[in-house]
Amino acid sequence: MDSLRMIENWPVPTAAAVVVSRTDASTGEGTPVVTGSHGPTGHRFALASVTKPLTAYATLIAVEEGAVELDEPAGPAGSTVRHLLAHTSGLAFEEDRPMAEPGTRRIYSNAGFEALGDHLAKVTEIPFPQYLHEAVLAPLGMTATELPGSPAKDGVSNADDLSRFAAELLAPRLLSPSTLEAATSVAFPGLKGVLPGYGNQSPNDWGLGFEIRDGKSPHWTGSSSSPRTFGHFGQSGTFLWVDPEAGAACAALADRDFGQWAIDAWPPFTDAVLAELRGA
C-alpha cells in the first residue's frame, strides 16, 4: 500500500505500520489478511497505552470463562470491573485516589487499569502478565509481545504481532462476537471527560477498554474514519484503530513520544489508508 510510505516522512527515528482488512471489505466479510505493511515490522516498540486494549481483551476472556463478572466490585468503593474498563471508576489518572463517584465522570486512568490487573490476578490466582500471555498472546501467536510491568502502559510489541491482534478484533476467535460488539459500543453514554492530548470531549465515549471515535473533534483518527471506529493510541507514539465500516484495521508504531508531530501526521495518514482501501 503506497499510503503506508507516508511514515517515511514522520519526524521519528523508527516507524512501522501495518494494515489488516477483510478479504471482502465491501461486505465486511471474509478472513482478515495483511493488506500492506511498511517499515521494520519485526522491530519491538514500547506500546504505552496501546497496552490497554490487550489488557481489556484478557479481561473479557476472563468474563467469558466465568473467572470474573463485569459487574462485580473492583477498584474503589462502588466501582466494578465494568467501571474500570470504561474509565468511569472515578480513580485519578496515575494515583489510586478517587476523584468522583463511579459512573459519573469519564476520568482516563492508568491507576484504574492497574487496579483491574490486580483484581484479575487475585481472582484467577495467576499473575496478570501470565494470564495475558495464556489468554491472548499465545493463542494469537504474538510471540514478540510481553508485559513486563503495568497492565495500563508497559506492553512491548511489534507491528507483526499487532496485525494478529487487529485480525482478532475484525473477526474474533477468542471471544464471542457479541462480547466484542458490546465492548466496542459506548459504555456509560453521555459522560464528559478529557481525551489525553485532545482536550475536553462531550461526550467522551469509550467502550470496555477501547476508545470510540464517535463524533469527537479533534481526534487522532481521520476525518473519513467512521464513528464506529475504535482503538487506542499511546504516548510512546503508537496507535491501533479498527474501522468496522471499512472492514479494516491499522497499527502504527514509532519511537518518538506523542506530540504535535503525531497530531499533525496521524489523521492524514489514516485518511490516506482508508482512501486507498476504498479505491482498491
C-alpha contacts under 8 A as a table, 3 or more apart, distances in Angstrom:
res1	aa1	res2	aa2	distance
1	M	4	L	5.80
1	M	5	R	7.70
1	M	35	T	7.36
1	M	36	G	5.18
1	M	37	S	7.14
1	M	273	V	7.94
1	M	276	E	7.48
2	D	5	R	5.59
2	D	6	M	7.90
3	S	6	M	5.85
3	S	269	F	7.14
3	S	272	A	5.66
3	S	273	V	5.52
3	S	276	E	6.96
4	L	7	I	6.17
4	L	17	A	6.65
4	L	18	V	7.74
4	L	36	G	7.60
4	L	37	S	6.83
4	L	38	H	5.98
4	L	269	F	7.64
4	L	273	V	7.06
5	R	8	E	5.65
5	R	9	N	7.93
5	R	38	H	6.63
6	M	9	N	5.65
6	M	10	W	7.19
6	M	269	F	6.74
7	I	10	W	5.13
7	I	15	A	6.53
7	I	16	A	7.36
7	I	17	A	7.65
8	E	15	A	7.69
10	W	261	W	7.57
10	W	265	A	7.00
11	P	261	W	7.09
12	V	15	A	6.87
12	V	254	A	6.64
12	V	255	D	6.48
12	V	256	R	5.61
13	P	254	A	7.63
13	P	255	D	6.45
13	P	256	R	7.19
14	T	39	G	7.99
14	T	254	A	5.67
14	T	255	D	5.85
15	A	39	G	6.14
15	A	40	P	7.18
15	A	252	A	7.18
15	A	253	L	5.49
15	A	254	A	4.29
15	A	255	D	6.82
16	A	37	S	7.56
16	A	38	H	5.71
16	A	39	G	4.31
16	A	40	P	5.50
16	A	41	T	5.49
16	A	43	H	7.94
16	A	159	A	6.46
16	A	252	A	5.75
16	A	253	L	5.37
16	A	254	A	6.67
17	A	37	S	5.56
17	A	38	H	5.40
17	A	39	G	6.53
17	A	41	T	6.95
17	A	159	A	6.25
17	A	250	C	7.27
17	A	251	A	5.62
17	A	252	A	4.22
17	A	253	L	6.35
18	V	34	V	7.19
18	V	35	T	7.74
18	V	36	G	5.75
18	V	37	S	4.17
18	V	38	H	6.52
18	V	41	T	7.63
18	V	159	A	6.22
18	V	160	D	7.53
18	V	163	S	6.55
18	V	250	C	5.75
18	V	251	A	5.49
18	V	252	A	6.58
19	V	34	V	5.85
19	V	35	T	5.49
19	V	36	G	5.26
19	V	37	S	6.28
19	V	163	S	7.19
19	V	248	A	7.13
19	V	249	A	5.73
19	V	250	C	4.45
19	V	251	A	6.64
20	V	32	P	6.19
20	V	33	V	5.37
20	V	34	V	4.34
20	V	35	T	5.31
20	V	36	G	7.21
20	V	163	S	6.38
20	V	166	A	6.76
20	V	167	A	6.48
20	V	248	A	5.63
20	V	249	A	5.18
20	V	250	C	6.31
21	S	25	A	6.60
21	S	32	P	5.11
21	S	33	V	5.63
21	S	34	V	6.53
21	S	35	T	6.16
21	S	167	A	7.68
21	S	170	L	7.88
21	S	247	G	5.64
21	S	248	A	4.06
21	S	249	A	6.22
22	R	25	A	5.01
22	R	28	G	6.21
22	R	29	E	5.97
22	R	30	G	5.28
22	R	31	T	5.49
22	R	32	P	4.20
22	R	33	V	6.33
22	R	170	L	7.55
22	R	247	G	5.48
22	R	248	A	6.36
23	T	29	E	6.87
23	T	30	G	4.88
23	T	31	T	5.64
23	T	32	P	6.00
23	T	33	V	6.64
24	D	27	T	5.83
24	D	28	G	6.06
24	D	29	E	5.44
24	D	30	G	5.56
24	D	247	G	7.96
25	A	28	G	4.73
25	A	29	E	6.50
25	A	30	G	7.85
25	A	246	A	6.23
25	A	247	G	4.85
25	A	248	A	7.24
26	S	29	E	7.84
26	S	246	A	7.44
26	S	247	G	7.47
27	T	247	G	7.89
28	G	244	P	7.35
28	G	245	E	7.16
28	G	246	A	7.30
28	G	247	G	4.95
29	E	247	G	7.71
31	T	171	A	7.37
32	P	167	A	5.37
32	P	170	L	6.82
32	P	171	A	7.04
33	V	167	A	7.14
34	V	37	S	7.48
34	V	163	S	7.08
37	S	41	T	7.35
38	H	41	T	6.98
40	P	43	H	5.44
41	T	158	N	6.09
41	T	159	A	4.75
41	T	160	D	5.46
42	G	158	N	5.56
42	G	159	A	6.47
42	G	160	D	6.06
43	H	158	N	5.55
43	H	159	A	7.52
44	R	144	A	7.36
44	R	156	V	6.43
44	R	157	S	5.05
44	R	158	N	4.50
44	R	159	A	7.86
45	F	156	V	5.67
45	F	157	S	5.63
45	F	158	N	5.98
45	F	253	L	6.71
45	F	254	A	7.02
45	F	255	D	6.67
46	A	154	D	7.00
46	A	155	G	6.24
46	A	156	V	4.66
46	A	157	S	6.73
46	A	236	S	6.39
46	A	255	D	7.65
47	L	50	V	5.18
47	L	51	T	5.84
47	L	153	K	6.86
47	L	154	D	6.75
47	L	155	G	5.30
47	L	156	V	5.40
47	L	157	S	6.61
47	L	234	G	6.20
47	L	236	S	6.38
47	L	237	G	7.98
47	L	238	T	6.17
47	L	253	L	7.77
48	A	51	T	5.99
48	A	152	A	7.55
48	A	153	K	4.19
48	A	154	D	5.67
48	A	155	G	6.44
48	A	234	G	4.78
48	A	235	Q	5.81
48	A	236	S	5.52
48	A	238	T	7.53
49	S	52	K	5.45
49	S	152	A	6.01
49	S	153	K	4.59
49	S	154	D	7.68
49	S	232	H	7.09
49	S	233	F	6.24
49	S	234	G	4.32
49	S	235	Q	6.73
50	V	53	P	6.16
50	V	54	L	7.49
50	V	153	K	7.14
50	V	155	G	7.66
50	V	232	H	5.57
50	V	233	F	5.54
50	V	234	G	5.25
50	V	238	T	6.94
50	V	239	F	6.43
50	V	240	L	7.03
51	T	54	L	5.44
51	T	55	T	6.38
51	T	151	P	6.54
51	T	152	A	5.95
51	T	153	K	5.36
51	T	154	D	6.61
51	T	155	G	5.10
51	T	156	V	7.98
52	K	55	T	4.98
52	K	56	A	6.01
52	K	113	F	7.41
52	K	151	P	6.65
52	K	152	A	5.28
52	K	153	K	6.84
52	K	209	G	6.24
52	K	210	F	7.83
52	K	232	H	7.80
53	P	56	A	4.90
53	P	57	Y	6.04
53	P	209	G	5.42
53	P	210	F	6.01
53	P	231	G	7.35
53	P	232	H	7.16
54	L	57	Y	5.08
54	L	58	A	6.36
54	L	132	L	7.63
54	L	136	V	7.61
55	T	58	A	5.26
55	T	59	T	6.29
55	T	113	F	7.97
55	T	117	G	7.67
55	T	132	L	6.89
55	T	151	P	6.03
55	T	152	A	7.47
55	T	209	G	7.80
56	A	59	T	4.98
56	A	60	L	6.21
56	A	85	L	6.72
56	A	208	L	6.87
56	A	209	G	5.05
56	A	210	F	7.91
57	Y	60	L	5.09
57	Y	61	I	6.25
57	Y	136	V	7.34
57	Y	209	G	7.86
58	A	61	I	5.09
58	A	62	A	6.26
58	A	131	Y	7.36
58	A	132	L	5.55
58	A	135	A	5.98
58	A	136	V	6.13
59	T	62	A	4.97
59	T	63	V	6.32
59	T	120	L	7.41
60	L	63	V	4.90
60	L	64	E	6.34
60	L	175	L	7.60
60	L	179	T	7.59
61	I	64	E	5.08
61	I	65	E	6.10
61	I	135	A	7.00
61	I	174	L	7.23
61	I	175	L	6.34
62	A	65	E	4.96
62	A	66	G	6.19
62	A	67	A	5.21
62	A	68	V	5.85
63	V	66	G	5.13
63	V	67	A	5.91
63	V	68	V	4.95
63	V	69	E	5.43
63	V	70	L	6.83
64	E	67	A	7.68
64	E	175	L	7.53
65	E	68	V	7.80
66	G	69	E	6.94
67	A	123	V	6.91
67	A	124	T	6.45
68	V	72	E	7.42
68	V	120	L	7.48
68	V	123	V	7.16
69	E	72	E	5.40
69	E	81	V	7.20
70	L	80	T	6.73
70	L	81	V	4.96
70	L	82	R	4.92
71	D	80	T	5.28
71	D	81	V	5.97
71	D	82	R	5.97
72	E	80	T	5.26
72	E	81	V	6.19
73	P	77	A	7.81
73	P	78	G	6.89
73	P	79	S	5.73
73	P	80	T	4.23
73	P	81	V	6.51
74	A	77	A	7.88
74	A	79	S	5.71
74	A	80	T	4.60
74	A	81	V	5.40
74	A	84	L	7.58
74	A	115	A	7.45
74	A	116	L	7.08
74	A	119	H	6.50
75	G	79	S	5.75
75	G	80	T	6.69
75	G	81	V	7.65
75	G	84	L	7.15
75	G	89	S	7.19
75	G	112	G	7.00
75	G	115	A	5.66
75	G	116	L	7.09
75	G	119	H	7.80
76	P	79	S	5.52
76	P	89	S	7.03
76	P	90	G	7.85
76	P	91	L	7.39
76	P	98	P	6.90
78	G	101	E	7.66
78	G	102	P	6.22
79	S	82	R	8.00
79	S	83	H	5.86
79	S	84	L	7.25
79	S	89	S	5.32
79	S	102	P	5.47
79	S	103	G	7.98
80	T	83	H	5.12
80	T	84	L	6.42
80	T	89	S	7.32
81	V	84	L	5.16
81	V	85	L	6.27
81	V	116	L	6.81
82	R	85	L	5.21
82	R	86	A	6.19
82	R	208	L	6.88
83	H	86	A	5.16
83	H	87	H	6.04
83	H	88	T	4.80
83	H	89	S	4.75
83	H	102	P	6.82
83	H	103	G	6.69
84	L	87	H	5.31
84	L	88	T	6.19
84	L	89	S	5.21
84	L	112	G	5.34
84	L	113	F	6.41
84	L	115	A	7.77
84	L	116	L	6.44
85	L	88	T	7.77
85	L	112	G	7.73
85	L	113	F	7.04
85	L	116	L	7.68
85	L	207	G	7.73
85	L	208	L	4.75
85	L	209	G	4.90
86	A	89	S	7.76
86	A	106	R	7.75
86	A	187	A	6.42
86	A	188	F	7.77
86	A	206	W	6.01
86	A	207	G	5.81
86	A	208	L	4.84
86	A	209	G	5.92
86	A	210	F	7.92
87	H	90	G	7.42
87	H	106	R	5.56
87	H	107	I	5.58
87	H	108	Y	5.26
87	H	109	S	6.10
87	H	112	G	7.01
87	H	206	W	7.84
88	T	91	L	7.77
88	T	102	P	5.63
88	T	103	G	5.00
88	T	104	T	6.81
88	T	105	R	5.80
88	T	106	R	4.97
88	T	107	I	6.08
88	T	108	Y	7.85
88	T	188	F	7.96
89	S	98	P	7.88
89	S	100	A	7.79
89	S	101	E	7.20
89	S	102	P	4.45
89	S	103	G	6.36
89	S	107	I	7.77
89	S	112	G	6.97
90	G	98	P	5.19
90	G	99	M	5.31
90	G	100	A	4.48
90	G	101	E	5.56
90	G	102	P	5.07
90	G	103	G	7.34
90	G	104	T	7.63
90	G	105	R	6.77
90	G	106	R	7.57
90	G	107	I	6.26
91	L	95	E	7.11
91	L	96	D	6.14
91	L	97	R	5.42
91	L	98	P	4.29
91	L	99	M	5.74
91	L	100	A	7.18
91	L	107	I	7.00
91	L	109	S	6.31
91	L	111	A	6.70
91	L	112	G	6.11
92	A	95	E	5.29
92	A	96	D	6.52
92	A	97	R	5.62
92	A	98	P	6.01
92	A	99	M	5.90
92	A	107	I	6.78
92	A	108	Y	7.54
92	A	109	S	5.79
92	A	111	A	6.81
92	A	112	G	7.91
93	F	107	I	7.00
93	F	108	Y	5.84
93	F	109	S	3.98
93	F	110	N	5.53
93	F	111	A	6.09
93	F	112	G	7.87
94	E	109	S	6.33
94	E	110	N	5.48
94	E	111	A	5.06
95	E	111	A	5.69
96	D	111	A	5.72
96	D	112	G	7.64
98	P	101	E	7.50
100	A	104	T	6.80
100	A	105	R	6.76
101	E	104	T	5.84
101	E	105	R	7.69
102	P	105	R	7.39
103	G	106	R	7.73
103	G	188	F	6.86
104	T	191	L	6.99
105	R	191	L	5.70
105	R	192	K	6.28
105	R	193	G	6.55
106	R	191	L	5.88
106	R	192	K	5.95
106	R	193	G	4.85
106	R	194	V	7.49
106	R	204	N	6.90
107	I	193	G	6.08
107	I	194	V	7.06
108	Y	193	G	7.82
108	Y	194	V	7.25
108	Y	195	L	7.45
108	Y	196	P	7.76
109	S	112	G	5.10
109	S	113	F	6.83
110	N	113	F	5.29
110	N	114	E	6.31
110	N	152	A	5.26
110	N	153	K	7.43
111	A	114	E	5.00
111	A	115	A	6.14
111	A	152	A	7.62
112	G	115	A	5.02
112	G	116	L	6.18
113	F	116	L	4.76
113	F	117	G	6.20
113	F	151	P	6.27
113	F	152	A	5.18
114	E	117	G	5.07
114	E	118	D	6.22
114	E	150	S	6.31
114	E	151	P	5.78
114	E	152	A	5.98
115	A	118	D	5.04
115	A	119	H	6.08
116	L	119	H	5.06
116	L	120	L	6.28
117	G	120	L	5.25
117	G	121	A	6.16
117	G	128	F	5.75
117	G	151	P	6.09
118	D	121	A	5.13
118	D	122	K	6.22
118	D	128	F	7.19
119	H	122	K	5.13
119	H	123	V	6.28
120	L	123	V	5.26
120	L	124	T	5.86
120	L	125	E	7.84
120	L	126	I	7.85
120	L	128	F	6.63
121	A	124	T	5.40
121	A	125	E	5.33
121	A	126	I	5.08
121	A	127	P	4.99
121	A	128	F	5.15
121	A	131	Y	7.88
122	K	125	E	5.17
122	K	126	I	7.26
126	I	130	Q	6.57
126	I	131	Y	6.06
127	P	130	Q	5.41
127	P	131	Y	6.30
128	F	131	Y	4.90
128	F	132	L	6.06
128	F	151	P	7.77
129	P	132	L	5.10
129	P	133	H	6.21
129	P	146	E	7.57
129	P	147	L	5.55
129	P	148	P	7.24
129	P	149	G	7.84
129	P	151	P	7.69
130	Q	133	H	5.04
130	Q	134	E	6.16
131	Y	134	E	5.14
131	Y	135	A	5.82
132	L	135	A	5.25
132	L	136	V	5.56
132	L	137	L	6.49
133	H	136	V	5.64
133	H	137	L	4.62
133	H	138	A	5.63
133	H	146	E	7.46
134	E	137	L	6.41
134	E	138	A	5.62
134	E	139	P	7.17
135	A	138	A	6.98
135	A	139	P	6.80
136	V	139	P	5.67
136	V	140	L	6.21
136	V	174	L	7.71
137	L	140	L	5.39
137	L	141	G	6.08
137	L	142	M	4.83
137	L	143	T	6.94
137	L	145	T	7.04
138	A	141	G	5.06
138	A	142	M	6.03
138	A	143	T	6.86
139	P	142	M	7.75
140	L	164	R	6.35
140	L	165	F	7.01
140	L	168	E	7.96
141	G	161	D	7.53
141	G	164	R	7.49
142	M	145	T	5.67
142	M	161	D	4.91
142	M	162	L	7.76
142	M	164	R	7.02
142	M	165	F	7.95
143	T	161	D	7.30
144	A	156	V	7.82
144	A	157	S	5.72
144	A	158	N	6.70
144	A	161	D	6.67
145	T	155	G	7.14
145	T	156	V	5.47
145	T	157	S	4.30
145	T	158	N	7.13
145	T	161	D	6.93
146	E	155	G	5.85
146	E	156	V	5.52
146	E	157	S	6.80
147	L	150	S	7.27
147	L	151	P	7.08
147	L	154	D	6.00
147	L	155	G	4.53
147	L	156	V	6.44
148	P	154	D	6.39
148	P	155	G	6.78
149	G	153	K	7.89
149	G	154	D	5.26
149	G	155	G	7.40
150	S	153	K	5.60
150	S	154	D	5.05
150	S	155	G	7.66
151	P	154	D	6.36
151	P	155	G	7.26
157	S	161	D	6.54
157	S	162	L	7.20
158	N	161	D	5.51
158	N	162	L	6.35
158	N	253	L	7.56
159	A	162	L	4.99
159	A	163	S	6.09
159	A	251	A	6.66
159	A	252	A	7.04
159	A	253	L	6.92
160	D	163	S	5.23
160	D	164	R	6.83
161	D	164	R	5.20
161	D	165	F	6.61
162	L	165	F	4.93
162	L	166	A	5.95
162	L	240	L	7.99
162	L	251	A	6.67
163	S	166	A	4.90
163	S	167	A	6.14
163	S	250	C	7.79
163	S	251	A	7.13
164	R	167	A	5.14
164	R	168	E	6.42
165	F	168	E	5.00
165	F	169	L	6.33
166	A	169	L	5.02
166	A	170	L	6.32
166	A	240	L	7.85
166	A	242	V	7.23
166	A	249	A	6.02
166	A	250	C	7.43
166	A	251	A	7.90
167	A	170	L	5.10
167	A	171	A	6.14
167	A	172	P	7.63
167	A	249	A	7.76
168	E	171	A	5.12
168	E	172	P	4.56
168	E	173	R	6.43
168	E	174	L	7.69
169	L	172	P	5.58
169	L	180	L	7.74
169	L	242	V	7.40
170	L	242	V	7.32
170	L	244	P	7.25
170	L	247	G	7.14
170	L	248	A	7.25
170	L	249	A	7.51
171	A	177	P	7.66
172	P	175	L	5.66
172	P	176	S	6.65
172	P	177	P	6.11
172	P	180	L	7.57
173	R	176	S	7.05
175	L	179	T	6.52
175	L	180	L	6.71
176	S	179	T	5.36
176	S	180	L	6.62
177	P	180	L	5.19
177	P	181	E	6.03
178	S	181	E	4.99
178	S	182	A	6.17
179	T	182	A	5.18
179	T	183	A	6.20
180	L	183	A	4.94
180	L	184	T	6.17
181	E	184	T	5.22
181	E	185	S	6.24
182	A	185	S	5.17
182	A	186	V	7.96
182	A	207	G	7.56
182	A	208	L	7.92
183	A	186	V	7.78
183	A	187	A	7.86
183	A	207	G	5.17
183	A	208	L	4.64
183	A	209	G	7.27
183	A	210	F	7.27
184	T	206	W	7.70
184	T	207	G	4.87
184	T	208	L	6.58
184	T	210	F	6.24
184	T	211	E	7.91
184	T	212	I	7.07
184	T	230	F	6.60
185	S	206	W	7.44
185	S	207	G	5.14
185	S	208	L	7.91
185	S	212	I	7.53
186	V	189	P	5.76
186	V	205	D	5.89
186	V	206	W	5.38
186	V	207	G	4.66
186	V	212	I	7.23
187	A	205	D	7.44
187	A	206	W	6.09
187	A	207	G	4.94
187	A	208	L	6.74
188	F	191	L	6.73
189	P	203	P	7.59
189	P	205	D	6.64
190	G	202	S	7.41
190	G	203	P	5.21
190	G	204	N	7.43
190	G	205	D	7.34
191	L	202	S	7.00
191	L	203	P	5.34
191	L	204	N	6.05
191	L	205	D	7.12
192	K	200	N	7.38
192	K	201	Q	5.96
192	K	202	S	4.71
192	K	203	P	4.64
192	K	204	N	5.05
192	K	205	D	7.97
193	G	200	N	5.61
193	G	201	Q	5.66
193	G	202	S	6.81
193	G	203	P	7.09
193	G	204	N	5.34
194	V	198	Y	7.32
194	V	199	G	5.12
194	V	200	N	4.25
194	V	201	Q	5.84
194	V	204	N	7.00
195	L	198	Y	5.34
195	L	199	G	5.46
195	L	200	N	6.26
195	L	201	Q	6.57
195	L	204	N	6.99
196	P	199	G	6.31
197	G	259	G	7.85
198	Y	218	P	6.22
198	Y	219	H	6.62
200	N	204	N	7.74
201	Q	204	N	4.88
201	Q	216	K	6.55
201	Q	217	S	7.63
202	S	216	K	7.82
203	P	216	K	7.81
204	N	216	K	7.41
205	D	211	E	6.71
205	D	212	I	5.67
205	D	213	R	7.32
205	D	214	D	7.05
206	W	209	G	7.30
206	W	210	F	5.96
206	W	211	E	4.49
206	W	212	I	5.12
207	G	210	F	5.18
207	G	211	E	6.11
207	G	212	I	6.54
210	F	230	F	6.00
210	F	231	G	5.18
210	F	232	H	6.30
211	E	230	F	5.46
211	E	231	G	5.40
211	E	232	H	5.86
212	I	227	P	7.45
212	I	228	R	6.59
212	I	229	T	5.97
212	I	230	F	4.45
212	I	231	G	6.78
213	R	216	K	5.92
213	R	219	H	7.47
213	R	221	T	7.67
213	R	226	S	7.65
213	R	227	P	5.35
213	R	228	R	6.43
213	R	229	T	5.45
213	R	230	F	6.01
214	D	226	S	7.52
214	D	227	P	3.91
214	D	228	R	6.05
214	D	229	T	7.27
215	G	227	P	6.14
216	K	219	H	6.02
219	H	222	G	7.43
219	H	267	P	7.74
220	W	233	F	7.95
220	W	263	I	6.42
220	W	266	W	6.17
220	W	267	P	5.78
221	T	225	S	6.46
221	T	241	W	7.71
221	T	266	W	6.58
221	T	267	P	4.95
221	T	270	T	6.14
222	G	225	S	5.08
222	G	266	W	7.43
222	G	267	P	4.11
222	G	268	P	6.22
222	G	269	F	7.56
222	G	270	T	5.15
222	G	271	D	5.05
223	S	267	P	6.90
223	S	271	D	6.67
224	S	271	D	5.86
224	S	274	L	7.46
225	S	229	T	6.45
225	S	243	D	6.83
225	S	270	T	7.70
225	S	271	D	7.21
225	S	274	L	7.67
226	S	229	T	5.49
226	S	243	D	6.44
226	S	244	P	7.95
226	S	245	E	6.56
226	S	246	A	7.88
228	R	243	D	6.51
228	R	244	P	6.62
228	R	245	E	7.30
229	T	241	W	6.70
229	T	242	V	5.54
229	T	243	D	4.30
229	T	244	P	6.44
229	T	245	E	7.93
230	F	241	W	5.66
230	F	242	V	5.43
230	F	243	D	6.64
231	G	239	F	7.65
231	G	240	L	5.48
231	G	241	W	4.32
231	G	242	V	6.05
232	H	239	F	5.77
232	H	240	L	5.61
232	H	241	W	6.48
233	F	237	G	7.51
233	F	238	T	5.54
233	F	239	F	3.98
233	F	240	L	6.31
234	G	237	G	5.80
234	G	238	T	4.97
234	G	239	F	6.05
234	G	258	F	7.26
235	Q	238	T	6.97
235	Q	257	D	5.56
235	Q	258	F	4.81
236	S	254	A	7.17
236	S	255	D	6.42
236	S	256	R	6.09
236	S	257	D	4.30
236	S	258	F	5.75
237	G	253	L	6.24
237	G	254	A	5.09
237	G	255	D	6.19
237	G	256	R	5.52
237	G	257	D	4.90
237	G	258	F	4.63
237	G	262	A	7.18
238	T	251	A	7.57
238	T	252	A	5.68
238	T	253	L	4.40
238	T	254	A	5.87
238	T	258	F	7.84
239	F	251	A	5.61
239	F	252	A	5.47
239	F	253	L	6.57
240	L	249	A	7.31
240	L	250	C	5.70
240	L	251	A	4.28
240	L	252	A	6.62
241	W	249	A	5.54
241	W	250	C	5.52
241	W	251	A	6.57
242	V	247	G	7.88
242	V	248	A	5.99
242	V	249	A	4.15
242	V	250	C	6.60
243	D	246	A	5.39
243	D	247	G	6.11
243	D	248	A	5.56
243	D	249	A	6.03
244	P	247	G	4.82
244	P	248	A	6.51
245	E	248	A	7.86
246	A	274	L	7.42
246	A	278	R	7.83
254	A	257	D	7.99
258	F	261	W	7.33
258	F	262	A	5.84
259	G	262	A	5.51
259	G	263	I	6.51
260	Q	263	I	4.92
260	Q	264	D	6.10
261	W	264	D	5.23
261	W	265	A	5.98
262	A	265	A	4.93
262	A	266	W	5.50
263	I	266	W	6.07
263	I	267	P	7.27
264	D	267	P	6.98
264	D	268	P	7.73
265	A	268	P	6.09
265	A	269	F	6.26
266	W	269	F	5.08
266	W	270	T	6.15
267	P	270	T	5.14
267	P	271	D	6.19
268	P	271	D	4.95
268	P	272	A	6.06
269	F	272	A	5.13
269	F	273	V	6.25
270	T	273	V	5.07
270	T	274	L	6.19
271	D	274	L	5.18
271	D	275	A	6.03
272	A	275	A	5.06
272	A	276	E	6.12
273	V	276	E	5.24
273	V	277	L	6.22
274	L	277	L	5.04
274	L	278	R	6.12
275	A	278	R	5.12
275	A	279	G	6.14
276	E	279	G	5.07
276	E	280	A	6.07
277	L	280	A	5.15
